[in-house]
C-alpha cells in the first residue's frame, strides 16, 4: 500500500461539484475529488454508475455541465484537451487507443518525447514481456500485452497525471494482479498522480491510497483504501449488494 503521507501534497488534479452528462441529461452530479503527486485514487462502482463519464470529464474529453476541474494548476478547457496533454496529463481509454496494424516498436517510437532510448528502456523494464515483442503488430498481441503497451506509451510521455479507464477490462485476473502493482510502484517512484477506474474492487483497493465509490452518478462512499478494505460491509452496501465482494475475491483466487 502506498503511503499518501509520503507524497507531495500539492494536487495535480481537483474536481469541485463536477456535474456532467450527455445531451442535457445528467450522468454524474456533485463529484468532488483530488489527487496529489505520487498518489493513486481509484474510482469504483457498478456498470452505469458514471465512472467513465467522470473520467472523460476530468480528462477534458467530455464538457462539464457545471463545476470546476483543475489539472496541473489550470482549469480544464474541454475545447482544447490537447493542452492538458502538453502539460503532462495522459489518458488511457478502455479501448487502449492503439493502432492494430502498427508494431510495438512503432508505437514506442512515436510516443518518445526525446530521441534517446533510455526512457523507453526504463519503461520496458516495468513490463519485460513487452520488450520481447517490439516487432509484433498490435493486432497480434494478447489483451494483457496490449494493455501493457498502452500504459507504456503513456509513460513514455513522462506524465505528471495518468488516468486509466478500466485497465482490467477483458483481462485475466492473473494479468491484472501483475499490472496494478506496477502502476502503484510507478506512481510512487516517479511522483505521478494516478486515477484508476476499476471494477476489480479488491485488487484496486490493494494498490490505491484512496478510493471513492460511485452509484447512480453520485459519490456514495469514499475514504482511505486500506480502511475500505477492512470495511467490507460498507463497500458491499455502496457498490454490490451483500455478498458480491466476497464472490469477486473467491473468483480471483480460483483463477
Secondary structure, 3 states (H helix, E strand, C coil): CCCHHHCCCCEEEEEEEEEEEECCEEEEEEEEEEEECCCEEEEECCCCCCHHHHHHHHCCCCCEEEEEEEECCEECCHHHCHHHHHHCEEEECCCCCCCCCCEHHHHHHHHCCCCCCHHHHHHHHHCHHHHCCCCCEHHHCCHHHHHHHHHHHHHHCCCCEEEEECCCCCCCHHHHHHHHHHHHHHHHHHCCEEEEEECCHHHHHHHCCEEEEEECCEEEEEEEHHHHHHCHHHHHHHHHCCCHHHHHHHHHHHC
